[in-house]
């Protein structure tokens, strides 16, 4: 299913879900499934038969998932957020001195 992957996050045999809103419509569509600053990615961990818990939800500018396709096991995720995200702001009243030569 486009935008939905069933993986095993930690090798316990569970059916964990990765929802990538960018892929839901086949591509990035600002205003539909994404914004001009990225797309949501949500990961759910199966905690019981037909029961899942959300363990990750971020609006990501770019991402890369490494998956072992033979076992459908999650290996690695590299993600970036939009530079204008509030978490990218410098600490208040923190000074960053320039080196002197």
N, C-alpha and C positions, 0 to 999 in steps of 0.2 A: 504494500500500500504506500502510495507516494507520501513522503513526509513522516511516516511512522515506521520505526524499526523495532523489531523484537530482538533483544540481545540478552546475554547473560553478563551482568556487570562484574561479578566476582567469582564465577565458577561454581556456584551452588546449584546450578540447574534451573534457576527461576527464569520466568519470562518477563524481563524488565523492558520497559518501553522508553524509547527516545522519540520525542515529538519535535520535529524541526519545521517551524512555520514557514521558513523560506521554501522548503520543498513541497509544502502542502498544495500550492497552486502551480507547482512545476518550476517556478522561478521567483525571484524577488519582485514583489509588486507593492510599491509604496501606497499606503492607504487601504490596501486589501488585507494582506497577511503580514505586512511589515511596515516599518516607517523608513524614512530616508536615512535613519541612523542605525538600522539593523533589523533583526528578526528575533522573535522569542524562540528559545529552545528550552524544553521541559523534559526532565528525566524522572520516571517513576520506577520505584523498586517494588517488585512483587513481594508482599509480606505474608500472603496466605492465598488459598485458592480463590481466584478472581478478586483479590484485594490488593490494591497498590497504594503506596505512599509517595508523594512528591518529595524528591530529595534535591532537585536542582531546578531553578527557573531563573533565567537571565535573558536580557535583551542584548544579543550579541551582534557586533559589527561583522565579525568574520569568525569562522571556526573550522576545525579539521578534526575528524574522528578517525582513529585507527582501529580497525576491527579485524579480528581473525575470522575470515569468512568460512573456514572449514568448521569451526566450532561455534560461530556466531557469538564470540566472546569479545567484549569491550577491552581494548588495550590502552588507549590514550586519547585525551582530548586537549587540543590547543585552541584557546579562545581569546578574542580581543573585544574590547568594548569601545564605543565611540569616544573620541578624545574629549568631547564636550560633556561627558558623563560627570556628575557631581563627585564621584570618587577619584576623578583625575585632578581635582583642584588641589593646589598646594595647601599645606597646613597654615592656618591663620597666624599672622605675626611671626612666621618662620623666615629667617633670612638665609639666603644662599649666596655667600660671598664668592666673588670671582677670584681665581688664583692670581697672584701677582708675580711678575717676573723680575 
